[in-house]
Amino acid sequence: MKRWLAGSLKHKLSFMLVGSLLVPVLLLGVVSYQLSSSVTEEKAKQSGMNTLRQIRTNLEFIVQDVENMSVFLIGHGDTQKYLNHKQTDATEYLKMIGFLTNLAFSKKYISDITIQPRGDRATLSTFFNDTVTQSGAPDPLAEQPDYFAKHPKYWTSLYENETFTGVKRVISLIRPIRDINNFKTLGMLTISLNEEVISTYLKTSGLESNGYVLLLDSEGRIISGGPSPWLNRKADELFPGIALAREGASVKDYGEGEEKKTILFDQVPNVGWTLMGVIPYNEYKAQNRYVITLTAVAVAVAIVLLVGLVLYLVHRVTRPLEQLTRILKNANPDGKMQTFPVTTVDEVGQLMHTYNKFSNRIQHLTEQVKTNEARKKEADMQALQAQINPHFLYNTLSSVHWMALMSKDMQIAEMVGALSDFLRFSLNKGEEFCPVSQEIAHAQNYANIQSIRFPDQFEIRFIIHPELGKQSMLKLVLQPLIENALIHGIQKKREPGTIHVVADQTNGSMTFTVEDTGVGMDETTLRSLQDQLETALYRDDGSGSYGLRNVQRRLVLHYGLDSRLSIESAPGKGTKASFTIPIREGAS
């Protein structure tokens, strides 16, 4: 087997592609199905919990509405007046019946409202088809005579009332009616909820197609939802061994095999009710059938395509020259050439070995071209400087300086003198380096010229470490930074500004900083300038500040990447440009 694989590239690729593509496709199909099944189940549970929360919100509204209605009825003037009278007045009686009937009829979930006065006075009850002829409501005072001394209200479990139209299942709120003046008990108020209406809310909740929602009381009895035989039975009779949740929302799995179910719980506060949602696992299986069918079709199509792809690739890979052409075609000409490890001695291995040698050579030549381009630009700048006749220029400026002195125009004389010194330093023999003191003097000459051109617009301060004066540095780097600070920072302000030029010595290096109090830059402009300076290291696209880009290229060319310009700025606070260069040993 080993010799068979090593003897032919076609054998190697056939075995490799079939093994590396067919197995992952099958595993991918299995994993995709498992993930889809898990997501389907989790989505159904989440949807179920959302449904329970919506039902809970509706029930909370109903409970709160009934309790608010009870408070309204207890404090209503007609109720207090009727219950405080010792004898029944027919007019008041009929008025109260109509009042209660209209109030109950406005809420479809209210079955009836009953007021039972103390003593032998006639009971007040709503008057329509659901009028109670015999009530099965429990009496909380039968077991606890002082119940209402400790509790303001009592919510019953499910019970039955006899009405004109038959038996009605209801859940009731019972609370005492007390005199608002002396708190003496005047009677009992009962507001009953129609279980059929509550059950309708539960059955139309939107749970999974075969799922259902049950409403349990504080003792775990079913008071609504589900078929009639389940009502008033405890949930653990229908679901043996189930542990009912009593706090918050929770999800549990119940049962095994075909009887397995997902049980959802949520609590209705203040009344001790529990919402119990039941989702059969068959619902997940029904949804997963579509997923498994789709997965099987996808895997089958992938296998068919895989066989065709393997045959095609085996045919193509036997042509190493075409393979290498595709690799070179996809290579990035501006980036680093990719190298490939050579692990075989067959045709492809030999081609890759040759390609690696060429790529290394191309990389070396690319770096050499970049270096030559940088040097060429430096030479072009020096040639440009050499085109000016320094002696002619100096003599002309000296004549202008003499004429200004003869005319007693000291400002022109001072400006021409500073310009002469400025140009003499800039064009001096084309040298690239100078003492720090000369670079500072050059910057001061530039500042003097600009102060004459723009009087009272700016102030410049030089703070130079005393030991740096004789140190050597690249010349013509401070003046562009000062110019940039003046033009783009100070001159855009309405009031005068200040430029600080600082030269300091730390750990064998010199740090130069030019900081202004100008308008500064926002974050977007600052980031754009930093990008332009970074781009200037490799190519000149003509964008942004030419002076800053030129300084950036010259610093990196002579001192390396660690000497790049650092720009910091904030709107309204000014801009700071700085760079650090090494102190050359032996410089004096």
C-alpha positions in Angstrom: 0.0 0.0 0.0 2.8 2.4 0.9 4.7 1.7 -2.4 1.4 2.1 -4.3 0.8 5.6 -2.8 4.5 6.7 -3.2 4.8 5.6 -6.8 2.1 7.8 -8.4 0.8 11.2 -7.8 -2.6 10.1 -9.1 -2.9 7.4 -6.5 -1.9 9.8 -3.7 -4.5 12.4 -4.7 -7.3 9.9 -5.2 -6.8 8.4 -1.8 -6.3 11.8 -0.1 -9.3 13.5 -1.6 -11.7 10.7 -1.1 -10.6 10.3 2.5 -10.4 14.0 3.4 -13.6 15.1 1.7 -16.1 12.2 1.9 -15.7 11.6 5.6 -16.1 15.3 6.6 -19.2 15.6 4.4 -20.8 12.7 6.2 -19.8 14.1 9.6 -21.0 17.5 8.6 -24.4 16.1 7.7 -24.7 14.3 11.1 -23.5 17.4 13.1 -25.8 19.6 11.1 -28.8 17.4 11.9 -27.9 17.3 15.6 -27.5 21.0 15.7 -30.7 21.7 13.9 -32.6 19.3 16.2 -31.1 21.0 19.2 -31.9 24.5 17.8 -35.5 23.4 17.0 -36.1 22.1 20.5 -34.5 25.1 22.1 -36.6 27.4 19.9 -39.8 25.6 20.8 -39.0 25.9 24.5 -38.2 29.6 24.2 -41.4 30.1 22.2 -43.3 28.2 24.8 -41.9 30.3 27.6 -42.8 33.5 25.7 -46.3 32.2 25.3 -46.6 31.5 29.0 -45.3 35.0 29.8 -47.9 36.5 27.6 -50.7 34.4 29.2 -49.3 35.3 32.6 -49.5 39.0 31.7 -53.2 38.6 30.6 -54.1 36.8 33.8 -52.3 39.4 35.9 -54.4 42.0 34.1 -57.6 40.1 34.8 -56.7 39.5 38.5 -55.7 43.2 39.0 -58.8 44.4 37.2 -61.1 42.2 39.4 -59.3 43.4 42.6 -59.6 47.0 41.5 -63.3 46.5 40.7 -63.8 45.0 44.2 -62.1 48.0 45.8 -64.3 50.3 43.7 -67.5 48.5 44.7 -66.6 48.4 48.4 -66.0 52.1 48.5 -68.9 53.1 46.3 -71.5 55.3 47.9 -74.5 53.3 46.8 -73.0 50.1 48.1 -72.3 51.7 51.5 -75.7 53.3 51.6 -77.6 50.1 50.8 -75.7 48.0 53.3 -76.1 50.5 56.1 -79.9 50.6 55.8 -81.6 48.3 58.1 -84.6 47.6 55.8 -84.6 46.8 52.1 -85.9 49.5 49.8 -87.2 48.1 46.5 -86.0 51.1 44.5 -82.5 50.9 46.0 -82.4 47.1 45.5 -83.3 47.4 41.8 -80.8 50.2 41.4 -78.0 48.1 42.9 -79.0 45.1 40.8 -78.8 47.2 37.6 -75.5 48.7 38.7 -73.9 45.3 39.4 -75.3 43.9 36.1 -73.9 46.7 34.0 -70.5 46.4 35.7 -70.3 42.7 35.2 -71.6 42.8 31.6 -68.8 45.1 30.6 -66.2 42.4 31.3 -66.6 39.1 29.3 -64.5 37.2 31.8 -66.8 38.0 34.8 -69.5 35.4 35.4 -71.3 37.2 38.2 -71.0 39.7 41.0 -72.7 39.0 44.4 -73.0 41.2 47.5 -74.2 39.3 50.6 -75.3 41.7 53.4 -75.1 40.7 57.0 -78.3 39.5 58.5 -81.5 38.6 56.7 -81.4 41.3 54.0 -81.8 40.3 50.4 -78.6 39.3 48.5 -77.5 41.5 45.6 -76.5 39.6 42.4 -76.1 40.3 38.7 -79.2 39.7 36.6 -78.7 37.8 33.4 -78.5 34.2 32.2 -75.6 33.4 34.6 -77.5 34.6 37.7 -76.5 32.3 40.5 -79.3 30.2 42.0 -77.1 28.1 44.2 -73.4 28.8 44.9 -70.8 26.2 45.7 -68.3 28.9 46.8 -66.1 27.8 49.7 -66.3 29.8 53.0 -62.9 30.8 54.2 -64.4 31.7 57.6 -65.6 28.1 58.1 -62.0 26.9 58.7 -60.4 30.1 59.9 -63.0 32.5 61.6 -60.4 35.2 61.8 -59.2 34.8 58.2 -60.1 38.3 57.0 -58.5 39.8 60.1 -55.2 38.6 58.7 -55.9 38.7 54.9 -57.7 41.4 52.9 -59.0 39.0 50.3 -59.5 35.4 49.4 -59.1 33.8 45.9 -61.0 30.5 45.7 -60.1 27.4 43.7 -62.4 26.2 41.0 -66.0 25.5 42.1 -69.5 25.2 40.5 -72.5 27.6 40.6 -76.0 26.7 39.7 -77.5 29.3 37.3 -80.6 29.6 35.1 -78.7 28.1 32.2 -77.0 25.3 34.1 -73.8 24.7 36.0 -71.1 27.2 35.6 -67.5 26.7 36.7 -66.0 29.8 38.3 -63.0 31.1 40.2 -63.9 33.8 42.7 -62.5 36.7 44.6 -64.1 37.0 48.1 -63.5 39.9 50.4 -65.4 41.6 53.2 -67.3 44.9 52.8 -66.6 47.2 55.7 -68.1 50.5 56.7 -65.7 53.2 55.5 -66.4 55.2 58.7 -66.1 52.7 61.5 -64.7 49.6 59.6 -67.6 47.5 60.8 -68.2 44.5 58.5 -71.4 45.1 56.4 -71.3 42.0 54.2 -69.3 39.9 51.7 -68.4 40.7 48.1 -67.9 37.9 45.6 -66.7 38.5 42.0 -66.5 35.3 39.9 -64.4 34.6 36.8 -65.9 32.4 34.1 -63.6 29.3 33.7 -64.7 28.9 30.1 -63.4 32.3 29.2 -60.1 31.6 31.1 -59.8 28.2 29.4 -60.3 29.9 26.0 -57.3 32.2 26.7 -55.2 29.2 27.5 -56.3 27.1 24.5 -55.7 29.9 22.0 -52.3 30.8 23.4 -50.4 29.7 20.3 -48.4 26.9 22.0 -47.1 24.2 19.6 -49.9 22.4 17.7 -50.4 19.5 20.2 -49.2 21.4 23.2 -51.5 22.8 25.9 -51.5 25.1 28.9 -53.0 24.3 32.4 -53.7 26.7 35.2 -53.0 25.3 38.7 -54.0 26.7 42.1 -51.7 27.0 45.1 -52.3 23.4 45.9 -51.4 22.1 42.4 -55.0 21.5 41.4 -56.0 22.1 37.7 -58.5 25.0 37.7 -58.5 25.7 34.0 -57.3 24.4 30.7 -57.3 20.8 29.4 -60.4 18.6 29.1 -63.2 18.7 31.7 -62.3 15.5 33.5 -59.0 17.0 34.5 -60.5 20.0 36.3 -60.1 20.0 40.1 -57.6 17.1 39.9 -54.0 17.5 41.1 -51.4 17.8 38.4 -49.3 15.0 39.9 -52.2 12.6 39.3 -51.9 13.2 35.6 -48.1 13.5 35.7 -46.9 11.1 38.4 -43.7 12.2 40.0 -43.7 15.7 38.5 -42.1 18.3 40.8 -44.2 21.5 40.4 -42.2 24.7 40.3 -43.4 27.3 42.8 -41.1 30.2 42.1 -40.2 32.0 38.8 -40.1 30.4 35.3 -38.5 27.0 34.6 -38.3 24.2 32.0 -38.3 20.5 32.8 -38.2 17.2 30.8 -40.8 14.6 31.9 -41.2 11.0 30.8 -39.4 8.7 28.5 -39.7 7.4 24.9 -42.9 8.3 23.1 -44.4 9.7 26.3 -41.6 12.2 26.8 -42.7 15.8 27.2 -41.3 19.2 27.9 -43.0 20.9 30.9 -42.8 24.7 31.2 -43.7 26.6 34.4 -44.4 30.2 35.1 -46.0 31.9 38.2 -48.9 34.3 38.4 -48.0 36.6 41.3 -50.3 37.5 44.2 -52.8 34.7 43.7 -50.6 31.6 44.0 -51.5 30.3 40.5 -49.0 28.4 38.4 -49.1 28.2 34.6 -48.0 24.8 33.3 -47.3 24.3 29.6 -46.9 20.9 28.1 -45.2 20.2 24.8 -45.0 16.6 23.6 -41.6 15.5 22.2 -43.4 14.3 19.1 -43.7 17.9 18.0 -39.9 18.1 17.9 -39.8 14.9 15.8 -42.3 16.2 13.4 -40.3 19.4 12.8 -37.0 17.4 12.6 -38.3 15.1 9.8 -38.1 18.0 7.4 -34.5 18.8 8.7 -33.3 15.2 8.3 -34.8 15.0 4.9 -33.1 18.2 3.8 -29.8 17.1 5.3 -30.0 13.7 3.6 -30.6 15.3 0.2 -27.8 17.8 0.8 -25.3 15.0 1.8 -26.3 12.9 -1.2 -25.8 15.8 -3.6 -22.5 16.5 -1.9 -21.3 12.9 -2.4 -22.2 13.0 -6.1 -20.4 16.2 -6.5 -17.5 14.9 -4.5 -16.9 11.9 -6.8 -17.0 14.2 -9.9 -14.7 16.7 -8.2 -12.2 14.0 -7.2 -12.0 12.6 -10.8 -11.5 16.1 -12.2 -8.8 17.1 -9.6 -6.9 13.9 -10.2 -6.8 14.6 -13.9 -5.8 18.2 -13.3 -3.2 17.5 -10.6 -1.2 15.3 -12.9 -0.3 18.5 -14.8 2.1 20.1 -12.3 2.8 23.0 -14.6 -0.8 24.1 -14.7 -1.1 23.8 -10.9 1.9 26.0 -10.4 0.4 28.5 -12.9 -2.7 28.8 -10.8 -0.6 29.4 -7.7 1.3 32.2 -9.4 -1.9 33.7 -10.8 -3.4 33.9 -7.3 -0.3 35.4 -5.7 -0.4 39.1 -4.5 2.3 41.0 -6.5 2.4 43.8 -3.8 2.7 41.4 -0.9 5.2 38.9 0.4 5.6 35.9 -1.9 4.2 32.8 -0.4 6.6 29.8 0.2 5.4 26.2 0.3 7.0 23.4 2.3 8.5 20.6 0.1 7.6 17.2 1.5 7.8 15.0 -1.5 10.3 14.2 -4.3 7.7 13.8 -7.1 7.0 16.2 -9.9 5.0 18.7 -7.7 7.7 18.6 -5.1 10.4 19.5 -7.6 8.3 22.3 -9.0 7.5 23.7 -5.5 11.2 23.6 -4.7 12.0 25.6 -7.8 9.2 28.0 -7.0 10.4 28.6 -3.5 13.9 29.6 -4.8 12.4 32.0 -7.3 10.0 33.5 -4.7 12.9 34.2 -2.3 14.9 35.8 -5.1 11.9 38.0 -6.1 11.4 39.1 -2.5 15.1 40.1 -2.2 14.8 42.0 -5.5 11.6 43.8 -4.4 13.3 45.0 -1.2 16.3 46.2 -3.2 14.1 48.1 -5.6 12.3 49.8 -2.7 15.6 50.8 -1.2 16.9 52.1 -4.6 13.7 54.1 -5.1 14.1 55.8 -1.7 17.7 56.6 -2.5 16.8 57.9 -5.9 14.2 60.3 -4.4 16.9 61.5 -2.0 19.3 62.1 -4.9 16.6 63.9 -6.9 16.1 66.3 -4.0 19.8 66.9 -3.7 20.1 67.5 -7.4 17.3 70.0 -7.2 19.1 71.9 -4.4 22.3 71.9 -6.5 20.6 73.6 -9.4 20.5 76.9 -7.5 23.7 79.0 -7.6 24.3 79.7 -3.9 26.9 82.4 -4.4 24.6 84.4 -6.7 21.7 84.0 -4.3 23.8 85.0 -1.3 25.2 88.1 -3.1 21.8 89.2 -4.2 20.4 88.9 -0.7 23.4 90.8 0.7 22.7 93.6 -1.7 19.1 93.7 -0.7 20.1 93.6 3.0 22.5 96.6 2.4 19.9 98.6 0.5 17.4 98.0 3.4 20.0 99.2 5.9 20.7 102.3 3.8 17.0 103.0 3.6 16.8 102.5 7.4 14.1 99.9 6.9 15.2 97.6 9.7 12.3 95.2 9.3 13.2 94.4 5.7 16.8 94.1 6.7 16.1 91.7 9.5 13.8 89.6 7.3 16.4 89.5 4.4 19.1 88.6 6.8 17.1 85.8 8.3 16.2 84.5 4.8 19.9 84.6 3.8 20.9 82.5 6.8 17.9 80.2 6.2 18.9 79.5 2.6 22.6 79.2 3.4 21.8 76.4 5.8 19.3 74.7 3.5 21.7 74.6 0.5 25.0 74.2 2.3 27.0 71.7 0.3 24.1 69.4 0.1 25.0 67.8 3.4 22.3 65.7 5.2 23.5 66.1 8.8 24.3 69.1 11.0 24.7 70.0 14.6 21.5 70.4 16.6 22.4 74.0 17.3 22.4 74.8 13.5 19.1 73.0 13.1 17.6 75.1 15.9 19.1 78.3 14.4 17.6 77.4 11.1 14.2 76.9 12.7 14.6 80.3 14.5 15.4 82.0 11.2 12.2 80.6 9.7 10.2 81.7 12.8 11.7 85.3 12.5 10.7 85.5 8.9 7.2 84.4 9.6 6.9 86.7 12.7 7.6 89.6 10.3 5.1 88.4 7.8 2.4 87.8 10.4 3.1 90.2 13.3 1.4 89.5 16.6 -0.2 86.3 15.4 2.0 83.8 17.2 4.8 83.3 19.7 7.4 80.6 19.4 9.5 79.3 22.3 12.5 77.0 22.1 13.4 74.7 25.0 16.6 72.9 24.2 18.6 70.6 26.4 22.0 72.3 26.9 24.0 69.1 26.1 22.4 68.6 22.7 23.8 71.6 20.9 26.9 69.8 19.4 25.1 66.5 18.7 24.6 65.6 15.1 21.2 65.1 13.5 19.4 65.0 10.2 18.9 68.6 9.0 15.7 70.3 7.7 13.3 68.3 9.9 12.2 70.8 12.5 11.3 73.7 10.1 8.5 71.7 8.2 7.0 70.7 11.5 6.9 74.4 12.7 5.5 75.4 9.3 2.8 72.8 9.6 1.9 74.0 13.1 1.8 77.6 12.0 -0.3 77.2 8.8 -2.7 74.4 9.9 -2.9 75.2 13.6 -2.2 78.8 14.6 -3.4 80.7 11.5 -6.8 79.1 11.6 -7.4 80.6 15.0 -8.8 84.1 15.5 -6.6 84.8 18.5 -2.8 84.6 18.7 -1.2 81.2 19.5 2.0 79.7 20.8 4.4 77.1 19.4 6.7 75.2 21.7 9.8 73.5 20.2 11.4 71.1 22.8 14.6 69.1 22.4 15.4 66.6 25.2 17.8 63.8 25.8 16.8 60.4 27.3 18.6 57.0 27.3 21.0 57.7 24.5 18.3 59.3 22.3 17.1 62.7 21.3 13.4 63.5 21.3 12.1 66.6 19.4 8.6 67.9 19.9 6.8 70.7 18.1 3.5 71.5 19.9 1.0 74.3 19.1 -2.1 75.7 20.7 -3.9 75.9 17.4 -7.3 74.6 16.4 -6.3 70.9 16.5 -7.9 68.0 14.6 -10.9 65.8 15.1 -10.4 62.0 15.4 -11.3 61.4 11.7 -8.8 64.0 10.3 -6.1 62.8 12.7 -6.5 59.2 11.6 -6.4 60.2 7.9 -3.2 62.1 8.5 -1.6 59.2 10.3 -2.6 56.8 7.4 -1.0 59.2 4.9 2.2 59.3 6.9 2.2 55.5 7.1 1.6 55.2 3.3 4.4 57.7 2.6 6.9 55.1 3.8 6.2 52.9 0.7 4.8 55.3 -2.0 3.9 58.9 -2.6 0.3 59.3 -3.7 0.5 63.2 -3.5 -2.2 63.4 -0.8 -1.9 65.3 2.5 0.9 67.4 3.8 4.0 67.2 1.6 6.3 68.6 4.3 5.2 66.0 6.9 5.4 63.1 4.4 8.9 64.2 3.4 10.1 64.4 7.0 8.6 61.0 7.7 10.4 59.4 4.7 13.8 61.0 5.5 13.6 60.0 9.2 12.8 56.4 8.4 15.4 56.3 5.6 18.2 57.5 7.9 17.2 56.2 11.3 14.8 53.3 10.8 11.1 52.7 11.6 11.5 53.5 15.3 12.0 57.2 14.4 8.7 57.7 12.7 6.7 60.8 13.3 4.1 60.7 16.1 1.1 63.0 15.7 -1.3 63.7 18.6 -4.2 66.2 18.4 -7.6 67.1 19.8 -10.1 69.7 18.6 -9.6 73.1 20.2 -6.5 71.9 22.1 -3.8 72.0 19.4 -1.5 69.4 17.8 1.8 67.8 18.9 4.3 66.3 16.5 7.3 64.4 17.8 10.1 62.0 16.8 13.0 60.3 18.5 16.4 59.7 16.9 19.6 58.0 18.4 22.6 60.0 19.5 25.5 59.0 17.3 28.6 58.0 19.2 31.6 60.2 18.6 29.4 63.2 17.5 30.6 66.5 18.8 
